[in-house]
Amino acid sequence: MTAHKIKKTSELNVDNSVYRLQGFYGEAAASSTSSTDFQMAYEIWVSGGHINVQDGNWGDKLTIQIVDVNNILGYGANTVLRQFVENMCVRSDQQYQCNIDISYVALIPQGLYVRVIYLNTGASAVKFGINIYSHLPVG
């Protein structure tokens, strides 16, 4: 893990981090709850993100978690470490759902997963895109 102890977004600068937007796409099957995991290839600080949904339905919900699928941190496999979004109500009238800006940063170690849980109430599959505002530690 990084030697830098960053707690606020305002503490990020060119001496301790490099900004990198990370995007993930997924698909939720019709009339079901789908769970999709995206593994972090390197350690990052997260300061927010935004969510897009294609063909969402009134009644759909979306949750975003940070999960230790492989017990890297020793708390047990599939431990939910943080939940950034819980049962967000999906808008059916547009793809862009929301922007999430947080005043603190969350350190996500390499090898952990971003898990997207999507409750699809419709008769056809729904596609989603998650963009994470991430910062790579340097130095």
C-alpha positions, 0 to 999 in steps of 0.5 A: 500500500501507498505511504501517502496518507490522503484523507481529503480530495483537496490533499491530492496533487501532482506530487502524490497522485496521477488522475485517471478516469476508470470506466466499466461496462456491464449488462443486467439480465431481464427481470432479475438481479445481476451482480458484476465484479470489476477487479482493480488492476492497481491501487487507487484513491477514489473521489467520486464517479458517475453512472449511465444506464441504457434502457433503464426501467422505472423501478430499477435499482443500482448498488455499488460496493467495494468487495474483497472477493479473494480475501486479500485483506484477511476479513474473509472472501466476498467481504463488502468493505464499503458501499458507495451507492445503495439501491439508487433509483434508476431514471428511465427517461435518460442514460445519464443517471447521476454524478457522485462527488465525495469530499474525502478519498477512499483507498482501494488496494490492488486486487479488490473489486468494484461490484455493481448490483443491478435490479432490472424490473424490465422485460429486456436486458439493461446496459450500464456504465460506471466511471470512477474518478480515480487517482494513482498514488505516486512517489 
